[in-house]
Amino acid sequence: MERNFGEELDALKQQMNELQSTMMAALKQFAPQLPPCATGDPNPKVGHVEKMIGMHPDERISSLLSDLEDHCGENGNSGRITYLGVFASGGRQSTWVKNDLNTDSLLTLIEKGTAEKVLACVGSNDRLNMLLAILRKPRTVAELVSDCGYSSSGQVYHHLKPLISADLVTQDRRGSYIIQPHRVQGVIMLLAGVADLVDGTYTQGSMT
């Protein structure tokens, strides 16, 4: 039987058109979860802020980010951030929520010298290792000597002193040292910031 290539080409074109229509419909349906390049729509701007559409597949998080971008652009701030989390270890738990924080207030921590003092307080390997040990579970001085590799309790007290003075560490009713419950989130968020400095995978930005 002789093939009719003309009819076969017409049928193929029809199938391609139907496939294209199906794909475009799917793109419109899932547009909030897709990057702007996928739909061909440019990122809109609110004031000086370019909105990064589709950075996260969860609509709740995308909506929250959109609100932060709107507030930042409308108020002319350098930035707005929201963070929340939970940390449970060694029988203790801290949960925190900070919503729509103006980052201009954070930048003043450098200008006032507060950031330098805090970073200097924790900025040694010995103190960081001690914070890590206490974060994992409350520890006595004897346990810190053993677990952190010190040779005497005097060395432990030497590094505990600035941490206690900075209100990062205190003693519980049993005499064990713990991270102040209202400071746990600060330590964890500091580590999260370090992680972001090392790996910017989850960040998008633009340069003019």
C-alpha positions as CSV (number, residue, x, y, z in Angstrom):
1,M,0.0,0.0,0.0
2,E,1.4,3.4,-1.0
3,R,2.0,5.8,1.9
4,N,0.5,9.3,1.8
5,F,3.3,11.4,3.3
6,G,1.2,14.6,3.0
7,E,-1.5,13.2,5.3
8,E,1.1,11.8,7.7
9,L,2.8,15.3,7.9
10,D,-0.6,16.9,8.5
11,A,-1.4,14.4,11.3
12,L,2.0,15.0,12.8
13,K,1.5,18.8,12.8
14,Q,-1.8,18.4,14.5
15,Q,-0.3,16.2,17.2
16,M,2.4,18.8,17.8
17,N,-0.1,21.6,18.0
18,E,-2.1,19.7,20.6
19,L,1.0,18.9,22.6
20,Q,2.0,22.6,22.5
21,S,-1.5,23.6,23.7
22,T,-1.3,21.1,26.6
23,M,2.1,22.3,27.7
24,M,1.1,26.0,27.7
25,A,-2.0,25.1,29.7
26,A,0.2,23.3,32.2
27,L,2.6,26.2,32.4
28,K,-0.2,28.6,33.2
29,Q,-1.6,26.3,35.9
30,F,1.7,26.0,37.7
31,A,3.1,29.4,36.9
32,P,3.5,30.4,40.6
33,Q,5.9,27.5,41.2
34,L,8.0,28.1,38.1
35,P,10.8,30.6,37.5
36,P,9.9,33.6,35.4
37,C,11.9,32.3,32.4
38,A,9.7,29.2,32.2
39,T,6.6,31.3,31.5
40,G,8.3,34.1,29.7
41,D,7.0,36.7,32.2
42,P,9.6,39.2,33.5
43,N,10.0,39.7,37.2
44,P,7.8,42.6,38.3
45,K,9.2,45.4,40.5
46,V,7.9,47.1,43.7
47,G,9.8,50.3,44.2
48,H,13.5,49.4,44.1
49,V,12.8,45.7,44.7
50,E,12.7,43.1,41.8
51,K,10.4,40.3,42.8
52,M,11.9,36.9,42.5
53,I,9.0,34.7,41.3
54,G,8.9,31.0,41.9
55,M,11.9,30.7,44.2
56,H,10.2,28.0,46.3
57,P,7.7,25.3,45.4
58,D,5.6,25.8,48.5
59,E,3.0,28.4,47.9
60,R,2.9,29.5,51.5
61,I,6.6,30.3,51.5
62,S,6.3,32.0,48.1
63,S,3.5,34.1,49.4
64,L,5.4,35.1,52.5
65,L,8.4,36.1,50.3
66,S,6.2,38.1,48.1
67,D,4.9,40.0,51.1
68,L,8.4,40.7,52.3
69,E,9.4,42.0,48.8
70,D,6.3,44.2,48.7
71,H,7.0,45.7,52.2
72,C,10.7,46.3,51.3
73,G,9.9,48.0,48.1
74,E,7.0,50.1,49.4
75,N,8.9,51.4,52.4
76,G,12.3,51.8,50.7
77,N,14.1,49.6,53.2
78,S,17.4,47.8,52.5
79,G,15.6,44.5,53.2
80,R,12.9,42.7,55.1
81,I,13.4,39.2,56.5
82,T,11.4,36.5,58.3
83,Y,12.9,33.5,60.1
84,L,11.6,30.8,62.3
85,G,12.7,27.5,63.6
86,V,12.9,24.9,66.4
87,F,15.9,23.3,68.0
88,A,15.5,20.4,70.4
89,S,18.5,18.6,71.9
90,G,19.6,17.2,75.3
91,G,16.0,17.4,76.7
92,R,15.7,21.1,76.0
93,Q,13.8,22.9,73.2
94,S,13.8,26.4,71.8
95,T,11.3,27.6,69.2
96,W,11.3,31.0,67.6
97,V,9.5,33.3,65.1
98,K,10.7,36.7,63.8
99,N,8.5,38.2,61.1
100,D,9.0,41.1,58.7
101,L,12.2,42.4,60.4
102,N,13.6,45.6,58.8
103,T,17.2,44.8,57.9
104,D,18.2,48.5,58.4
105,S,18.1,47.8,62.1
106,L,20.5,44.9,61.7
107,L,23.0,47.0,59.8
108,T,23.3,49.4,62.7
109,L,24.6,46.5,64.8
110,I,27.9,46.9,62.8
111,E,27.9,50.7,63.1
112,K,27.4,50.5,66.9
113,G,30.1,47.9,67.4
114,T,27.7,45.3,68.7
115,A,28.4,42.8,66.0
116,E,32.1,43.0,66.6
117,K,31.7,42.4,70.4
118,V,29.4,39.3,69.8
119,L,31.6,37.8,67.1
120,A,34.7,38.4,69.2
121,C,33.0,36.6,72.2
122,V,32.3,33.4,70.2
123,G,35.1,33.8,67.6
124,S,37.5,31.2,68.9
125,N,37.6,27.5,68.2
126,D,37.6,26.7,71.9
127,R,34.5,28.7,72.6
128,L,32.7,27.4,69.5
129,N,33.5,23.8,70.5
130,M,32.2,24.5,74.0
131,L,29.0,26.1,72.6
132,L,28.6,23.0,70.4
133,A,29.0,20.7,73.3
134,I,26.5,22.6,75.5
135,L,24.0,22.9,72.6
136,R,23.9,19.2,72.3
137,K,23.2,18.6,76.0
138,P,23.8,20.3,79.4
139,R,27.3,19.7,80.7
140,T,29.2,20.1,84.0
141,V,32.6,21.5,84.1
142,A,34.1,18.0,84.6
143,E,32.2,16.9,81.4
144,L,33.5,19.9,79.5
145,V,37.0,19.1,80.6
146,S,36.6,15.5,79.3
147,D,34.5,16.1,76.2
148,C,36.3,19.2,74.9
149,G,39.8,17.8,75.5
150,Y,41.0,20.2,78.2
151,S,43.5,19.3,80.8
152,S,42.0,21.3,83.7
153,S,38.9,23.0,84.9
154,G,40.7,26.3,84.8
155,Q,40.8,26.1,81.0
156,V,37.1,25.5,80.9
157,Y,36.4,28.5,83.2
158,H,38.7,30.7,81.1
159,H,36.5,30.1,78.0
160,L,33.2,30.0,79.9
161,K,33.7,33.4,81.5
162,P,33.2,35.5,78.3
163,L,30.2,33.3,77.3
164,I,28.6,33.8,80.7
165,S,29.3,37.6,80.6
166,A,27.6,37.8,77.2
167,D,24.5,36.0,78.6
168,L,25.0,33.1,76.2
169,V,25.7,30.5,78.8
170,T,24.3,30.0,82.3
171,Q,23.9,27.2,84.9
172,D,20.8,25.2,85.4
173,R,19.4,24.0,88.8
174,R,21.6,20.9,88.6
175,G,24.8,22.9,88.2
176,S,25.2,22.0,84.5
177,Y,26.0,24.7,81.9
178,I,23.4,25.4,79.3
179,I,22.8,27.9,76.5
180,Q,20.4,30.5,77.7
181,P,17.0,29.4,76.2
182,H,16.4,32.9,74.7
183,R,19.9,32.8,73.0
184,V,19.7,29.4,71.4
185,Q,18.1,30.8,68.3
186,G,20.8,33.4,68.0
187,V,23.5,30.7,68.0
188,I,21.7,28.6,65.5
189,M,20.9,31.5,63.2
190,L,24.5,32.6,63.4
191,L,25.5,29.2,62.1
192,A,22.8,29.4,59.4
193,G,24.4,32.7,58.3
194,V,27.8,31.0,58.1
195,A,26.2,28.2,56.0
196,D,24.8,30.8,53.6
197,L,28.2,32.5,53.3
198,V,29.7,29.2,52.4
199,D,26.9,28.0,50.1
200,G,24.7,30.5,48.2
201,T,22.7,27.8,46.4
202,Y,19.3,29.0,47.7
203,T,19.9,32.7,46.9
204,Q,18.9,34.7,43.8
205,G,19.9,38.2,43.1
206,S,20.5,40.9,40.4
207,M,23.3,43.3,39.7
208,T,22.9,46.7,38.1
